[in-house]
């Protein structure tokens, strides 16, 4: 569940081409709806549960020596429609993407995964598809070092179209109270470091499908996805279906060394909505576009969809899949240990004139 956040960067152009709202997804409406139920959810927390708004929910286990459970639930969005069109290995990838997405969510608080549950729903069960998806889930659980305890398979005729399915995941991990990384210690002067996403991960696909001209007709859409992506050696389909990686192998060694003060998983809402979730109220992030490599698929989507600066950074990750915040000294160590990491900005003090928690994303 997300917290209510400030509006985005100042001086952004108001004229644009396509928007996420045009594609049927209204991020602002979702944020406002969540804000309305936030107080009711907070009333259930009691003294053991943590505040709502970070990437995972926390629950302190009584009498467990400061052990904190971190939980999250998520899905893979309309990337599923691409998988249905392409078939085969794409279904297994949906399972892997789901597990890695959830793993990254609890990693953003410093947690190591313990176990996972899945929910697979469809109108009419296709055993091969279900086996591929759940097999992908099991494979990713093994790689991320967690148990797949089970889940639920629901067959609901009339609820889904032919060949359609949905899948959701539920993860629980653990971290000790003295090692939780919630961003509270972040201060002005700290460095913002980006880890590359490699692609869209699991968000922004409703807009991406609209821009790509996908209609829902399988034959037409396969033909479109098999076209070559300009400026790359891959097809449009391969670029859109790039896997959502787990950042656990990269980030855990940094956490073990105490090098990180805050983290953000860049999913729905992009840098604009996700980075503020780890920042103290008196800090903002000043981001420097151009300081990291943007994969060709984003350039293609931005140009073809005529996306404004605010829209592209609010919908897509634009090549940054996970963000770390560290002191300047620790940032040098992180950058030396993780060659693919890039310094993408810095933390500055918020002033009364600042309307945004993330600045620099303007033309």
ZIBELWO-V793611 format. One record per residue. PHI is phi in radians with two decimals (none if undefined). BURIAL is I if it has 24 or more other C-alpha atoms within 12 Angstrom, else O. Layout:
phi->PHI burial->BURIAL
phi->PHI burial->BURIAL
//
This chain:
phi->none burial->I
phi->-1.63 burial->I
phi->-1.62 burial->I
phi->-1.27 burial->I
phi->-2.11 burial->I
phi->-1.15 burial->I
phi->-1.20 burial->O
phi->-1.41 burial->I
phi->-1.03 burial->I
phi->-1.32 burial->O
phi->1.06 burial->O
phi->-1.57 burial->O
phi->-1.14 burial->O
phi->-1.53 burial->O
phi->-1.48 burial->O
phi->-2.74 burial->O
phi->-1.58 burial->I
phi->-1.15 burial->I
phi->-2.27 burial->I
phi->-1.06 burial->I
phi->-1.12 burial->O
phi->-1.04 burial->O
phi->-1.51 burial->I
phi->1.79 burial->O
phi->-2.09 burial->I
phi->-1.93 burial->O
phi->-1.08 burial->I
phi->-1.12 burial->I
phi->-1.12 burial->O
phi->-1.12 burial->O
phi->-1.07 burial->I
phi->-1.16 burial->O
phi->-1.15 burial->O
phi->-1.11 burial->O
phi->-1.09 burial->O
phi->-1.22 burial->O
phi->-1.74 burial->O
phi->-1.04 burial->O
phi->-1.13 burial->O
phi->-1.17 burial->O
phi->-1.18 burial->O
phi->-1.09 burial->O
phi->-1.17 burial->O
phi->-1.58 burial->O
phi->-1.24 burial->O
phi->1.20 burial->O
phi->-1.56 burial->O
phi->-1.66 burial->O
phi->-1.61 burial->O
phi->-1.50 burial->I
phi->-1.22 burial->I
phi->-1.52 burial->I
phi->2.35 burial->I
phi->-1.47 burial->I
phi->-1.44 burial->I
phi->-2.46 burial->I
phi->-1.57 burial->I
phi->-2.01 burial->I
phi->-2.50 burial->I
phi->-1.43 burial->I
phi->-1.32 burial->O
phi->-1.07 burial->O
phi->1.15 burial->O
phi->-1.96 burial->O
phi->1.13 burial->O
phi->1.42 burial->O
phi->-1.35 burial->O
phi->-2.10 burial->I
phi->-1.50 burial->I
phi->-2.15 burial->I
phi->-2.21 burial->I
phi->-2.69 burial->I
phi->-2.40 burial->I
phi->-2.82 burial->I
phi->-2.37 burial->I
phi->-2.05 burial->I
phi->1.14 burial->I
phi->-1.44 burial->I
phi->-1.04 burial->I
phi->-1.02 burial->I
phi->-1.22 burial->I
phi->-1.18 burial->I
phi->-1.07 burial->I
phi->-1.12 burial->I
phi->-1.26 burial->I
phi->-1.47 burial->I
phi->1.17 burial->I
phi->1.03 burial->O
phi->-1.07 burial->I
phi->-1.05 burial->I
phi->-1.18 burial->I
phi->-1.11 burial->I
phi->-1.13 burial->I
phi->-1.05 burial->I
phi->-1.14 burial->I
phi->-1.16 burial->I
phi->-1.03 burial->I
phi->-1.07 burial->I
phi->-1.12 burial->I
phi->-1.15 burial->I
phi->-1.03 burial->I
phi->-1.13 burial->I
phi->-1.04 burial->I
phi->-1.15 burial->I
phi->-1.09 burial->I
phi->-1.39 burial->I
phi->-1.07 burial->I
phi->-1.10 burial->I
phi->-1.88 burial->I
phi->1.58 burial->I
phi->-1.51 burial->I
phi->-1.76 burial->I
phi->-1.18 burial->I
phi->-1.90 burial->I
phi->-2.65 burial->I
phi->-2.47 burial->I
phi->-2.29 burial->I
phi->-2.17 burial->I
phi->-2.30 burial->I
phi->-2.06 burial->I
phi->-2.22 burial->I
phi->-2.71 burial->I
phi->-1.34 burial->O
phi->-2.34 burial->I
phi->-1.16 burial->O
phi->-1.83 burial->O
phi->-1.01 burial->O
phi->-1.17 burial->O
phi->-1.16 burial->I
phi->-1.06 burial->I
phi->-1.11 burial->O
phi->-1.14 burial->I
phi->-1.13 burial->I
phi->-1.20 burial->I
phi->-1.10 burial->I
phi->-1.11 burial->I
phi->-1.08 burial->I
phi->-1.09 burial->I
phi->-1.07 burial->I
phi->-1.22 burial->I
phi->-1.08 burial->I
phi->-1.09 burial->O
phi->-1.12 burial->O
phi->-1.51 burial->I
phi->1.30 burial->O
phi->-2.28 burial->I
phi->-1.56 burial->I
phi->-1.64 burial->I
phi->-1.35 burial->O
phi->2.53 burial->O
phi->2.94 burial->O
phi->-2.46 burial->O
phi->-1.98 burial->I
phi->-2.05 burial->O
phi->-1.86 burial->I
phi->-2.27 burial->O
phi->-0.99 burial->O
phi->1.54 burial->O
phi->-1.57 burial->O
phi->-2.23 burial->O
phi->-1.26 burial->O
phi->-1.04 burial->O
phi->1.47 burial->I
phi->-1.45 burial->I
phi->-2.69 burial->I
phi->-2.30 burial->I
phi->-2.49 burial->I
phi->-2.31 burial->I
phi->-2.30 burial->I
phi->-2.33 burial->I
phi->-2.14 burial->I
phi->-2.29 burial->I
phi->-2.29 burial->I
phi->-2.51 burial->I
phi->-2.71 burial->I
phi->-1.42 burial->O
phi->-1.00 burial->I
phi->-1.37 burial->O
phi->-2.06 burial->I
phi->-1.19 burial->I
phi->-2.04 burial->I
phi->-2.01 burial->I
phi->1.48 burial->I
phi->-1.09 burial->O
phi->-1.59 burial->I
phi->-1.10 burial->I
phi->-2.53 burial->I
phi->-0.95 burial->I
phi->1.78 burial->O
phi->-1.15 burial->I
phi->-1.84 burial->I
phi->-1.72 burial->I
phi->-2.07 burial->I
phi->-1.88 burial->I
phi->-1.83 burial->I
phi->-1.18 burial->I
phi->-1.51 burial->I
phi->1.45 burial->I
phi->2.91 burial->I
phi->-1.30 burial->I
phi->1.05 burial->I
phi->-2.32 burial->I
phi->-2.47 burial->I
phi->1.53 burial->I
phi->-1.33 burial->I
phi->-1.12 burial->I
phi->-1.27 burial->I
phi->-1.06 burial->I
phi->-1.15 burial->I
phi->-1.13 burial->I
phi->-1.13 burial->I
phi->-1.28 burial->I
phi->1.38 burial->O
phi->-1.37 burial->I
phi->-1.94 burial->O
phi->1.75 burial->I
phi->-1.41 burial->O
phi->-1.02 burial->O
phi->-1.14 burial->O
phi->-1.08 burial->O
phi->-1.20 burial->I
phi->-1.09 burial->I
phi->-1.05 burial->O
phi->-1.18 burial->I
phi->-1.23 burial->I
phi->-1.46 burial->I
phi->-1.19 burial->O
phi->-1.34 burial->O
phi->-1.39 burial->I
phi->-0.98 burial->O
phi->1.39 burial->O
phi->-2.53 burial->O
phi->-1.82 burial->O
phi->-2.29 burial->O
phi->-1.41 burial->O
phi->-1.06 burial->I
phi->-1.08 burial->I
phi->-1.09 burial->I
phi->-1.16 burial->I
phi->-1.22 burial->I
phi->-1.57 burial->I
phi->-0.86 burial->I
phi->-1.14 burial->I
phi->-1.51 burial->I
phi->-1.38 burial->I
phi->-1.53 burial->I
phi->-1.61 burial->I
phi->-1.02 burial->I
phi->-1.07 burial->O
phi->-1.38 burial->I
phi->-1.51 burial->I
phi->-0.99 burial->I
phi->-1.05 burial->O
phi->-1.22 burial->I
phi->-1.16 burial->I
phi->-1.06 burial->O
phi->-1.60 burial->O
phi->1.19 burial->O
phi->-1.62 burial->I
phi->-2.06 burial->I
phi->-1.77 burial->I
phi->-2.83 burial->I
phi->-2.51 burial->I
phi->-2.50 burial->I
phi->-1.63 burial->I
phi->-1.57 burial->I
phi->-2.06 burial->I
phi->-1.00 burial->I
phi->1.79 burial->I
phi->1.05 burial->I
phi->-1.10 burial->I
phi->-1.04 burial->I
phi->-1.64 burial->I
phi->-1.54 burial->I
phi->-1.06 burial->I
phi->-1.07 burial->I
phi->-1.19 burial->I
phi->-1.93 burial->I
phi->-1.71 burial->I
phi->-1.10 burial->I
phi->-1.11 burial->I
phi->-1.60 burial->O
phi->-2.19 burial->I
phi->-2.29 burial->I
phi->-1.83 burial->I
phi->-1.85 burial->I
phi->-1.64 burial->I
phi->-2.05 burial->I
phi->-0.99 burial->I
phi->1.72 burial->O
phi->-1.55 burial->O
phi->-2.41 burial->I
phi->-1.45 burial->I
phi->-1.72 burial->I
phi->-1.02 burial->I
phi->-0.98 burial->I
phi->-1.07 burial->I
phi->-1.27 burial->I
phi->-1.05 burial->I
phi->-1.15 burial->I
phi->-1.13 burial->I
phi->-1.10 burial->I
phi->-1.22 burial->O
phi->-1.20 burial->I
phi->-1.59 burial->I
phi->0.88 burial->O
phi->-1.40 burial->I
phi->-1.20 burial->I
phi->-1.05 burial->I
phi->-1.12 burial->I
phi->-1.19 burial->I
phi->-1.13 burial->I
phi->-1.50 burial->I
phi->-1.61 burial->I
phi->-1.77 burial->I
phi->-1.85 burial->I
phi->-1.41 burial->I
phi->0.97 burial->I
phi->1.73 burial->I
phi->-1.92 burial->I
phi->-1.63 burial->I
phi->-2.69 burial->I
phi->-2.11 burial->I
phi->-2.04 burial->I
phi->-2.12 burial->I
phi->-2.49 burial->I
phi->-1.11 burial->I
phi->-0.98 burial->I
phi->-1.16 burial->O
phi->-1.22 burial->I
phi->-1.07 burial->I
phi->-1.10 burial->I
phi->-1.18 burial->O
phi->-1.04 burial->I
phi->-1.11 burial->I
phi->-1.27 burial->O
phi->-1.47 burial->O
phi->-2.13 burial->I
phi->-1.01 burial->O
phi->-1.41 burial->O
phi->-1.25 burial->I
phi->-2.36 burial->I
phi->-1.31 burial->I
phi->-2.03 burial->I
phi->2.98 burial->I
phi->-2.56 burial->I
phi->-1.68 burial->I
phi->-2.26 burial->I
phi->-1.29 burial->I
phi->-1.32 burial->O
phi->-1.99 burial->O
phi->-1.13 burial->O
phi->-1.52 burial->O
phi->-1.37 burial->I
phi->-1.73 burial->O
phi->-2.22 burial->I
phi->-1.52 burial->I
phi->-2.29 burial->I
phi->-2.11 burial->I
phi->1.76 burial->I
phi->-1.60 burial->I
phi->-2.25 burial->I
phi->-1.29 burial->O
//
